[in-house]
Amino acid sequence: MGRLLILDASSLLTIERVTQPDCFNELLEEVTRQVQKGDFGFPKEVVAELKIIGRHEAVTRWSVGLGLSLRPYAAHFNDLANIMEIVADLGFDEGIEKPDGTEASLAYAAATAFRYHASGRDCCIVSEDTGVLPHRPSMEQLGSAFGCPMLRTREALLEMGLDGFLV
């Protein structure tokens, strides 16, 4: 097993934009193998968010099809509580709820990364969610707060040896 890359919704939506159009399905087949191998993953809450913010995207249909392959990347309650504590420590006392009162999928992706990072597994967050935001922490801020490195989507695909698929 190589380094585990934990993706959020922003990174998944970026995959198609950085991939050669005629290679996209082939890239998704390779990424599926990486998910099944345990080197690439995301919690099911990311899929649920993609169904809303990227419902017409090919990557959303692909992610839905992963089904039980995503089970190892489930966010555990205790890890989610640790992320909420980090969110509060960063000054976001209201948490990171969406308008409907549910937690944003980035909390679950961060909790999954937290769990693997705390266990000693070499892991990295993959996200396009960077900088300082006014109403919630960015994924970059969350990962930095618990010492987990972060890559942008293109960098992660390069690390996985998928450079032949990229534009």
C-alpha positions as CSV (number, residue, x, y, z in Angstrom):
1,M,0.0,0.0,0.0
2,G,1.2,3.5,-0.9
3,R,0.2,6.7,0.7
4,L,-3.6,7.0,1.2
5,L,-5.2,9.9,-0.6
6,I,-8.5,11.1,1.0
7,L,-10.5,13.2,-1.5
8,D,-13.2,15.7,-0.9
9,A,-16.0,16.9,-3.2
10,S,-14.0,19.8,-4.6
11,S,-11.2,17.5,-5.7
12,L,-13.5,15.0,-7.3
13,L,-15.2,17.7,-9.3
14,T,-11.8,18.9,-10.5
15,I,-10.7,15.5,-11.9
16,E,-12.6,15.9,-15.2
17,R,-11.2,19.4,-15.7
18,V,-7.6,18.2,-15.5
19,T,-8.0,15.0,-17.5
20,Q,-7.8,14.6,-21.3
21,P,-11.4,14.2,-22.5
22,D,-10.7,11.0,-24.5
23,C,-9.0,9.4,-21.4
24,F,-11.5,10.3,-18.7
25,N,-13.3,6.9,-18.5
26,E,-9.9,5.1,-18.5
27,L,-8.7,7.3,-15.7
28,L,-11.8,6.5,-13.6
29,E,-11.1,2.8,-14.2
30,E,-7.6,3.3,-12.8
31,V,-8.9,5.3,-9.9
32,T,-11.4,2.6,-9.1
33,R,-8.5,0.1,-8.8
34,Q,-6.8,2.5,-6.5
35,V,-9.9,2.8,-4.3
36,Q,-10.2,-1.0,-4.1
37,K,-6.4,-1.3,-3.4
38,G,-6.8,1.1,-0.5
39,D,-4.7,4.0,-1.8
40,F,-7.5,6.4,-2.7
41,G,-10.8,7.0,-1.0
42,F,-13.5,9.3,0.4
43,P,-16.5,8.8,2.7
44,K,-20.1,8.3,1.3
45,E,-21.1,11.8,2.5
46,V,-18.9,13.1,-0.3
47,V,-20.9,11.1,-2.8
48,A,-24.1,12.5,-1.3
49,E,-22.8,16.1,-1.7
50,L,-21.8,15.3,-5.3
51,K,-25.3,14.2,-6.0
52,I,-26.4,17.8,-5.2
53,I,-23.6,20.0,-6.4
54,G,-22.5,17.9,-9.3
55,R,-25.5,15.9,-10.1
56,H,-24.9,16.0,-13.9
57,E,-21.2,15.2,-13.7
58,A,-19.7,11.9,-14.9
59,V,-17.6,11.7,-11.7
60,T,-20.8,11.8,-9.6
61,R,-22.2,8.8,-11.5
62,W,-18.9,7.0,-11.1
63,S,-18.7,7.7,-7.4
64,V,-22.2,6.4,-6.8
65,G,-21.1,3.1,-8.5
66,L,-18.3,2.6,-6.0
67,G,-20.8,1.5,-3.3
68,L,-19.3,-0.7,-0.7
69,S,-15.8,0.0,-1.9
70,L,-16.0,3.2,0.1
71,R,-16.8,1.5,3.4
72,P,-13.2,1.6,4.7
73,Y,-13.3,5.4,4.3
74,A,-16.4,5.9,6.6
75,A,-16.0,8.8,9.0
76,H,-16.2,7.5,12.6
77,F,-18.2,9.5,15.2
78,N,-15.2,10.1,17.5
79,D,-13.1,11.4,14.6
80,L,-15.9,13.7,13.6
81,A,-16.1,15.0,17.2
82,N,-12.3,15.7,17.0
83,I,-12.8,17.6,13.8
84,M,-15.6,19.7,15.3
85,E,-13.3,20.5,18.2
86,I,-10.7,21.6,15.7
87,V,-13.3,23.7,13.9
88,A,-14.2,25.4,17.2
89,D,-10.5,26.0,18.0
90,L,-10.1,27.7,14.6
91,G,-12.8,30.1,15.7
92,F,-15.8,28.7,14.0
93,D,-18.0,28.1,17.0
94,E,-21.1,27.5,14.9
95,G,-19.5,24.4,13.3
96,I,-19.7,23.8,9.5
97,E,-23.3,23.0,9.0
98,K,-25.0,23.5,5.6
99,P,-28.2,25.5,5.5
100,D,-30.3,22.3,6.0
101,G,-28.6,21.6,9.3
102,T,-26.4,18.7,8.2
103,E,-22.7,18.7,8.3
104,A,-20.9,19.5,5.1
105,S,-19.1,16.5,3.5
106,L,-15.8,18.2,4.1
107,A,-16.2,17.4,7.8
108,Y,-16.5,13.7,7.0
109,A,-13.6,13.7,4.6
110,A,-11.5,15.6,7.2
111,A,-12.6,13.1,9.9
112,T,-11.5,10.1,7.7
113,A,-8.2,11.7,7.1
114,F,-7.9,12.4,10.8
115,R,-8.5,8.8,11.6
116,Y,-5.9,7.4,9.2
117,H,-3.4,10.1,10.2
118,A,-3.8,9.5,13.9
119,S,-3.4,5.7,13.3
120,G,0.0,6.3,11.7
121,R,-1.0,5.5,8.2
122,D,0.7,7.7,5.6
123,C,-2.1,9.8,4.3
124,C,-2.8,13.0,2.6
125,I,-5.9,15.2,1.9
126,V,-6.7,16.0,-1.7
127,S,-8.7,19.2,-2.1
128,E,-9.2,22.4,-4.0
129,D,-10.6,24.0,-0.8
130,T,-7.8,26.3,0.2
131,G,-7.2,29.6,2.0
132,V,-9.2,31.4,4.7
133,L,-12.9,31.5,4.4
134,P,-15.3,33.7,6.4
135,H,-18.0,31.2,7.5
136,R,-16.2,27.9,7.8
137,P,-12.6,26.6,7.8
138,S,-11.2,25.4,4.5
139,M,-10.0,21.8,4.1
140,E,-6.5,23.3,4.0
141,Q,-7.0,24.8,7.4
142,L,-8.5,21.6,8.9
143,G,-5.7,19.4,7.6
144,S,-3.0,21.8,8.7
145,A,-4.6,21.9,12.2
146,F,-4.0,18.2,12.8
147,G,-0.8,17.9,10.8
148,C,-2.1,16.1,7.7
149,P,-0.5,17.3,4.4
150,M,-2.7,18.3,1.5
151,L,-2.3,18.1,-2.3
152,R,-4.3,19.7,-5.0
153,T,-6.1,17.3,-7.4
154,R,-3.6,17.5,-10.2
155,E,-0.7,16.9,-7.8
156,A,-2.4,13.9,-6.4
157,L,-3.0,12.4,-9.8
158,L,0.6,12.9,-10.7
159,E,1.6,11.2,-7.4
160,M,-0.5,8.3,-8.4
161,G,1.4,8.0,-11.6
162,L,-1.6,9.1,-13.8
163,D,0.2,11.9,-15.6
164,G,-0.5,10.2,-19.0
165,F,-4.2,11.1,-18.5
166,L,-3.8,14.7,-17.7
167,V,-4.0,17.8,-19.9
